[in-house]
Amino acid sequence: MATIAEGFLDHRIFKIVSEAAAGSGTKAYVIGGYVRDCFLGRPNSDIDIVAEGSGIELAEAVARRIADLDGKKCKVSVFRNFGTAMLKYHGMEVEFVGARKESYRRESRKPIVEDGTLEDDQKRRDFTINAMAFSLNPEDFGALVDPFGGIRDLASGIIRTPLDPDITYSDDPLRMLRAIRFTSQLSTPERPFTIVPESIDSMKRMASRLEILSKERIVDELCKMLLSPRPSVAFRLLDETGLLEWILPSLSKLKGVETVDGKGHKDNFSHTIQVVDNVAEAEAELGKANVWLRWAALLHDIGKPATKRYDPVLGWTFHGHEVVGARMVPKIFQSLKMPLNEKMKYVEKLVSLHLRPIALVDDGVTDSAVRRLLFDAGDDIDDLMLLCNADITSKNPAKVARIRRNFGLVREKLVEVEAKDAIRNFKNPITGEYVMQVYGIPPCKEIGDLKEMVKNAILDGEIPNEFEAADAYMRKVAPGLGLKEVK
């Protein structure tokens, strides 16, 4: 890898910052993620500039220079409490901060900050690969400043802290999650990233320090892990370091294989993270990424530990784990302070339904069963099918191939029934108001019973999903509920 930023600093903003810094007698450097991603060939439009002096004053000087060059005002957003400023320029978001050194109190991850040098600033960075800087000073413009060997670690695919990891992780335990997240995000088949053993050992010692983190910060890192190309990399590391037990203990309970009479079940933790990887791979092919679908994949078997039973004839069973798991979803979201809104309900729904398409394969793909699946899944049917397809895992390739062939029949039947019956966004042709009008009754239980009978008749294929047929059926069965039409 090069140690001079050839081609990396071609964007006009870097020359402008260099000139503004020189004009104000300030030294300035590009630092962190932008530098790392330049060497990795990853696009990055977020630029962090560190100044040996006031970052806010440098940002304002840059804005004035942009106004002089472009003839229009450049807006600077200033955050004085944090000593930072930010501006946007030609597709780049540029944040400025003064070089600083930090010290921490054990009970908080918020540092005591003092002015410092570039070297001080690099020491406080989380990892060597994020501590590299490019000089923006005229005398050595583009030179790499890399006191901790970040370029070497980047080439080797290594995540390492600049200082003693016990100090780094104790000061700010979020860095443990960031180490795992970067390992998962940056790994490719050609260059997998690993965390150095001394850091892994430190995480095991420091796991309890996660207690001082806000749930929101933890969830933010978890979501980024889930959105990485292979989320299993992150979740295996969370398990290995003992962090998973502090964050998602219910997921940890999926680990392990129990054997009775020589019969064992599969390791549900390994299966779960394989399903998440399968979802990530399928979404990559579709060119999309839905973090809530990946949460559903992560939690789809969460009810198995509570429902695990051994039967001498059937072997290991997990009857009703989808129901138990769905009930656990709101509690897990609440414990992590995640949104208890339609996103949670979406995850809850997919967990509760994740066995249904596979059950159709086993029980026979009838029109009635498909209609009910479409009704229950609604607009989320495509995501449910993607999750269920990802859930087909086995060490027996022939078994997987057979199930996938049968699963294809379910897909075909879904398309056929949806085209014919329009069930996906089902609305009962018979409304409560219409029932009250026909039978001259006030709101009562019988109205709901009658609508349910009409709905079931449509879903079971007794009548088409049309008003005339539904009306005729309603008038046929209503007398059984004691209802008489108004003459």
C-alpha positions in Angstrom: 0.0 0.0 0.0 1.1 3.5 -0.8 2.1 5.9 2.0 1.5 9.0 0.0 -2.1 10.0 -0.8 -1.7 9.8 -4.6 -5.2 10.4 -6.0 -6.8 10.2 -2.6 -6.9 13.9 -2.0 -8.0 15.0 -5.5 -11.3 16.4 -4.3 -11.2 20.2 -4.3 -12.1 20.5 -0.7 -8.7 19.2 0.5 -6.8 22.0 -1.4 -9.2 24.6 0.0 -8.7 23.3 3.6 -4.9 23.3 3.0 -4.9 26.9 1.9 -7.3 28.1 4.7 -5.1 26.3 7.3 -1.9 27.8 5.9 -3.5 31.2 5.9 -4.4 31.0 9.5 -1.2 29.4 10.7 -2.9 26.2 11.6 -1.7 22.6 10.8 -4.5 20.4 9.5 -4.9 16.7 8.7 -7.5 14.3 7.3 -7.8 11.5 9.9 -9.8 8.3 10.5 -12.3 6.5 8.4 -11.7 8.4 5.2 -8.0 7.6 5.2 -8.6 3.9 6.0 -11.2 3.6 3.3 -8.9 5.2 0.7 -6.5 2.3 1.1 -9.3 -0.2 1.1 -10.9 1.2 -2.0 -14.2 1.8 -0.2 -16.3 5.0 -1.1 -16.5 7.4 1.8 -18.0 10.9 1.6 -17.5 11.7 5.3 -14.3 13.6 6.0 -12.8 14.2 9.5 -10.4 17.1 9.7 -8.3 17.6 12.8 -6.5 20.9 13.4 -3.7 21.7 15.8 -5.7 24.6 17.0 -9.4 25.5 16.9 -11.4 23.2 14.6 -14.3 25.7 14.6 -12.1 28.6 13.5 -10.6 26.5 10.7 -14.1 25.5 9.5 -15.1 29.2 9.4 -11.9 30.0 7.5 -12.7 27.2 5.0 -16.2 28.5 4.5 -15.0 32.0 3.8 -12.5 30.7 1.2 -15.3 28.7 -0.4 -17.5 31.8 -0.6 -14.6 33.7 -2.2 -14.0 31.0 -4.8 -17.6 30.0 -5.6 -19.2 33.4 -5.1 -21.9 32.0 -2.7 -22.1 31.6 1.1 -21.1 28.2 2.6 -23.1 27.3 5.7 -21.2 26.1 8.8 -22.9 24.2 11.5 -21.1 24.8 14.8 -21.4 22.6 17.9 -19.5 24.6 20.5 -20.2 22.2 23.4 -18.2 19.6 21.5 -15.7 21.9 19.9 -16.7 20.8 16.4 -18.0 22.3 13.2 -19.4 20.8 10.0 -20.0 21.9 6.4 -21.0 20.3 3.2 -19.2 20.8 -0.1 -19.7 19.1 -3.5 -21.1 15.8 -2.1 -18.7 15.7 0.9 -19.6 16.2 4.5 -16.6 17.7 6.3 -16.3 17.8 10.1 -13.6 19.8 11.8 -12.3 19.4 15.3 -9.3 20.6 17.2 -6.6 18.1 18.2 -7.2 16.9 21.7 -6.2 14.5 24.4 -8.6 12.8 26.7 -8.9 11.3 30.1 -11.8 9.2 31.5 -13.6 8.6 34.8 -14.4 4.9 35.4 -18.1 5.5 35.7 -18.6 7.3 32.4 -17.5 7.0 28.8 -17.6 10.8 28.4 -14.0 12.0 28.4 -12.4 15.0 30.0 -11.0 16.8 27.0 -7.9 19.1 26.7 -6.3 20.7 23.7 -3.5 18.6 22.3 -1.3 17.8 19.3 -1.9 15.5 16.3 0.0 12.8 18.2 -2.3 13.2 21.3 -5.3 12.9 19.0 -4.0 9.8 17.3 -3.4 8.1 20.7 -7.0 8.6 21.7 -8.3 6.8 18.5 -9.9 3.4 18.9 -7.8 1.4 16.4 -4.6 1.7 14.5 -6.4 1.5 11.2 -8.5 4.6 12.3 -5.5 6.5 13.6 -3.9 7.2 10.3 -3.8 10.7 8.9 -3.0 12.5 5.7 -1.2 15.8 6.0 -2.9 18.8 4.4 0.0 21.1 5.0 1.8 22.6 2.0 5.3 21.3 3.0 4.2 17.6 3.0 0.7 17.6 1.5 -0.6 14.0 1.2 2.0 12.4 3.4 0.8 9.6 5.6 1.2 10.1 9.4 1.0 6.6 10.9 2.7 6.3 14.3 1.0 3.0 15.2 1.5 1.0 12.0 -2.1 1.2 10.8 -1.1 0.8 7.2 0.6 -2.5 8.2 -2.4 -3.7 10.1 -4.7 -2.7 7.3 -2.7 -4.8 4.8 -2.8 -7.8 7.2 -6.5 -7.4 8.1 -5.8 -6.8 11.8 -7.9 -4.8 14.3 -5.6 -3.6 17.1 -5.8 -0.7 19.6 -3.1 1.9 19.5 -2.6 1.6 23.3 -3.1 -1.1 25.9 -6.5 -2.6 25.0 -7.5 -2.7 28.7 -7.1 1.0 28.9 -8.8 1.6 25.5 -11.8 -0.6 26.3 -12.2 0.5 29.9 -12.1 4.1 28.9 -14.8 3.6 26.3 -16.4 0.1 26.2 -18.3 1.0 23.0 -14.9 0.4 21.3 -15.3 -3.3 22.0 -18.5 -3.4 19.9 -16.8 -1.2 17.3 -13.9 -3.6 17.0 -16.3 -6.5 16.3 -18.4 -4.4 14.0 -15.3 -3.3 11.9 -14.2 -7.0 11.7 -17.6 -7.9 10.2 -17.9 -4.8 8.0 -14.4 -4.8 6.5 -13.9 -8.5 6.0 -14.0 -9.8 2.4 -13.3 -13.3 1.1 -9.9 -12.1 -0.1 -9.0 -10.2 3.1 -10.8 -11.4 6.3 -10.2 -9.1 9.3 -9.3 -10.5 12.7 -9.0 -9.0 16.2 -5.6 -9.5 17.8 -5.6 -12.1 20.6 -4.7 -9.6 23.3 -7.7 -7.5 22.4 -10.0 -10.6 22.5 -8.6 -11.4 26.0 -9.2 -7.8 27.1 -12.8 -7.9 25.9 -13.4 -11.0 28.0 -12.1 -9.1 31.1 -13.9 -5.9 30.2 -17.3 -7.3 29.2 -19.0 -6.0 32.3 -18.0 -2.4 31.3 -20.9 -2.5 28.8 -23.1 -1.6 31.8 -22.1 2.1 31.4 -23.2 2.3 27.8 -26.7 3.5 26.7 -28.9 0.9 25.1 -29.2 3.2 22.1 -25.5 3.1 21.4 -25.4 -0.7 21.7 -28.3 -1.2 19.4 -26.8 1.2 16.8 -23.7 -1.1 16.7 -25.8 -4.2 16.6 -27.8 -2.8 13.6 -24.5 -2.0 11.8 -23.3 -5.6 12.5 -26.5 -7.0 11.1 -26.2 -4.9 8.0 -22.6 -6.2 7.3 -22.0 -8.6 4.4 -21.6 -11.6 6.9 -23.2 -10.8 10.2 -22.2 -14.2 11.6 -18.6 -12.9 11.9 -19.8 -10.3 14.4 -22.1 -12.6 16.4 -19.5 -15.3 16.8 -17.1 -12.7 18.2 -19.8 -11.4 20.5 -20.2 -14.9 21.8 -16.5 -15.6 22.0 -15.7 -12.5 24.0 -18.7 -12.9 26.4 -20.3 -9.7 25.2 -23.4 -11.4 23.9 -24.4 -12.6 27.3 -24.5 -9.0 28.5 -26.4 -7.7 25.4 -28.7 -10.5 24.2 -28.7 -13.3 26.9 -31.7 -14.9 25.2 -29.6 -15.4 22.1 -26.8 -17.0 24.1 -29.3 -19.6 25.4 -29.6 -21.0 21.8 -26.0 -22.3 22.1 -25.1 -25.9 22.7 -26.3 -29.4 21.7 -28.0 -31.8 24.1 -27.9 -35.5 23.5 -30.3 -38.2 24.8 -30.3 -41.9 23.8 -27.7 -41.0 21.2 -30.0 -38.4 19.6 -28.9 -34.7 19.5 -30.4 -31.6 18.0 -28.5 -29.0 15.9 -26.8 -26.1 17.6 -29.5 -23.4 17.3 -27.1 -20.5 17.7 -25.0 -21.6 14.8 -28.1 -22.3 12.8 -29.5 -18.8 13.6 -26.5 -16.8 12.5 -26.3 -18.9 9.4 -29.9 -17.9 8.6 -28.9 -14.2 9.1 -26.0 -14.7 6.7 -28.4 -16.3 4.2 -30.7 -13.3 4.4 -27.8 -10.9 4.0 -26.7 -12.8 0.9 -30.1 -12.9 -0.6 -30.6 -9.2 0.0 -27.2 -8.4 -1.6 -28.4 -10.2 -4.8 -31.6 -8.1 -4.7 -29.7 -4.9 -4.1 -31.4 -4.0 -0.8 -30.9 -4.3 2.9 -33.6 -4.4 5.5 -32.2 -4.3 9.1 -35.6 -5.3 10.6 -35.8 -8.4 8.4 -32.3 -9.3 9.7 -33.6 -8.8 13.3 -36.4 -11.2 12.5 -33.8 -13.7 11.2 -31.7 -13.2 14.4 -34.8 -13.8 16.7 -36.7 -16.3 14.6 -35.8 -19.3 16.8 -35.5 -17.4 20.1 -38.3 -19.4 21.6 -36.6 -22.8 21.2 -34.9 -23.0 24.6 -38.2 -22.6 26.3 -40.0 -25.2 24.2 -37.2 -27.9 23.9 -38.5 -31.4 24.8 -37.2 -34.9 24.2 -39.7 -37.5 23.0 -38.5 -41.2 22.8 -40.3 -41.6 19.5 -40.0 -38.2 17.9 -36.7 -37.2 19.3 -36.1 -33.5 20.1 -39.0 -31.2 19.5 -39.6 -27.4 19.8 -43.4 -27.3 19.4 -44.8 -23.8 19.5 -41.4 -22.1 19.5 -42.7 -19.6 16.9 -45.5 -18.5 19.3 -43.3 -18.3 22.3 -40.6 -16.5 20.2 -43.1 -13.9 18.9 -44.2 -13.2 22.5 -40.5 -12.6 23.5 -39.9 -10.0 20.7 -41.6 -7.1 22.5 -39.7 -7.8 25.7 -36.4 -8.0 23.9 -37.1 -4.7 22.1 -38.1 -3.1 25.3 -35.0 -4.3 27.2 -32.8 -2.8 24.4 -34.9 0.4 24.3 -35.7 -0.3 20.6 -38.8 1.2 18.9 -42.1 -0.5 20.1 -43.9 0.5 16.9 -44.6 -1.0 13.5 -41.0 -2.1 13.2 -41.3 -4.3 16.3 -44.7 -5.6 15.1 -43.1 -6.5 11.8 -40.4 -8.6 13.5 -43.0 -10.1 15.8 -45.1 -11.1 12.8 -42.3 -12.7 10.9 -41.1 -14.7 13.9 -44.7 -15.9 14.5 -45.1 -16.9 10.8 -41.7 -18.3 9.9 -42.8 -21.9 10.0 -45.9 -21.5 7.9 -44.5 -21.7 4.4 -42.4 -24.8 5.3 -45.5 -26.4 6.9 -47.2 -25.9 3.5 -44.5 -27.9 1.9 -45.0 -30.8 4.4 -48.8 -30.7 4.6 -49.7 -30.0 1.0 -50.0 -26.7 -0.8 -53.8 -26.2 -0.8 -55.5 -23.0 -2.0 -57.1 -22.5 1.4 -53.8 -22.7 3.3 -52.2 -20.3 0.8 -55.0 -17.8 1.1 -54.6 -17.8 4.9 -50.9 -17.3 4.7 -51.4 -14.4 2.3 -54.0 -12.9 4.6 -51.9 -13.2 7.7 -48.6 -12.0 6.1 -50.2 -9.2 4.0 -47.6 -6.9 2.4 -44.8 -8.7 4.3 -45.3 -12.0 2.4 -42.2 -11.5 0.2 -40.0 -10.8 3.2 -41.5 -13.8 5.0 -40.7 -16.0 2.0 -37.1 -14.7 1.9 -36.7 -15.5 5.6 -38.2 -19.0 5.3 -36.0 -19.8 2.3 -32.9 -18.6 4.3 -34.1 -20.9 7.2 -33.6 -24.0 5.0 -30.2 -25.2 6.4 -28.9 -28.8 6.6 -25.6 -30.6 6.3 -27.4 -32.9 3.9 -27.3 -31.2 0.4 -29.9 -33.6 -1.0 -32.3 -32.7 1.8 -31.8 -29.0 1.2 -32.3 -29.4 -2.6 -35.6 -31.4 -2.0 -37.0 -28.8 0.4 -36.1 -25.9 -1.9 -37.8 -27.6 -4.8 -41.0 -28.0 -2.8 -40.6 -24.5 -1.5 -40.6 -23.3 -5.1 -44.1 -24.9 -5.5 -45.3 -22.8 -2.6 -44.0 -19.7 -4.3 -45.8 -20.6 -7.5 -49.0 -21.2 -5.6 -48.7 -17.9 -3.8 -48.5 -16.1 -7.2 -51.4 -18.1 -8.6 -53.8 -17.6 -5.6 -52.9 -13.9 -5.3 -53.6 -13.2 -8.9 -56.9 -15.0 -8.6 -58.2 -14.0 -5.2 -56.4 -10.7 -4.3 -56.0 -11.8 -0.6 -52.7 -10.0 0.2 -54.4 -6.8 1.3 -57.7 -8.5 2.2 -60.6 -6.3 3.1 -63.9 -8.0 4.1 -66.5 -7.1 1.5 -69.0 -7.1 4.4 -68.6 -4.1 6.8 -70.1 -3.7 10.2 -72.1 -0.8 9.0 -73.7 -2.9 6.3 -74.6 -5.6 8.7 -76.3 -3.1 11.0 -78.2 -1.6 8.1 -79.4 -5.0 6.8 -80.5 -6.4 10.2 -81.4 -3.1 12.0 -79.2 -3.8 15.0 -76.8 -1.8 17.1 -73.1 -2.7 17.5 -72.9 -6.2 19.1 -71.0 -9.4 19.2 -73.0 -11.0 16.4 -71.7 -8.5 13.9 -68.1 -9.6 14.5 -69.2 -13.3 14.3 -70.9 -12.8 11.0 -67.9 -10.9 9.5 -65.6 -13.7 10.7 -67.8 -16.3 9.0 -67.7 -14.4 5.7 -64.0 -14.0 6.0 -63.4 -17.7 6.6 -65.7 -18.7 3.8 -63.6 -16.5 1.4 -60.2 -17.8 2.8 -61.5 -21.4 2.6 -62.5 -21.0 -1.0 -66.3 -21.5 -0.4 -67.1 -18.2 -2.0 -65.1 -15.7 -4.2 -63.7 -12.5 -2.7 -66.6 -10.4 -4.2 -69.3 -8.4 -2.6 -72.3 -10.2 -4.3 -71.1 -13.6 -3.2 -70.2 -12.4 0.3 -73.7 -10.7 0.7 -75.5 -13.9 -0.4 -73.4 -16.0 2.0 -74.1 -13.5 4.9 -77.8 -13.7 4.3 -77.6 -17.5 4.3 -75.8 -17.9 7.6 -77.2 -14.9 9.5 -80.3 -16.7 10.7 -78.1 -19.2 12.6 -76.9 -16.2 14.7 -80.5 -15.1 15.4 -80.4 -12.2 12.9 -83.4 -11.2 10.8 -83.4 -8.8 7.9 -85.2 -5.5 8.2 -88.2 -5.6 5.8 
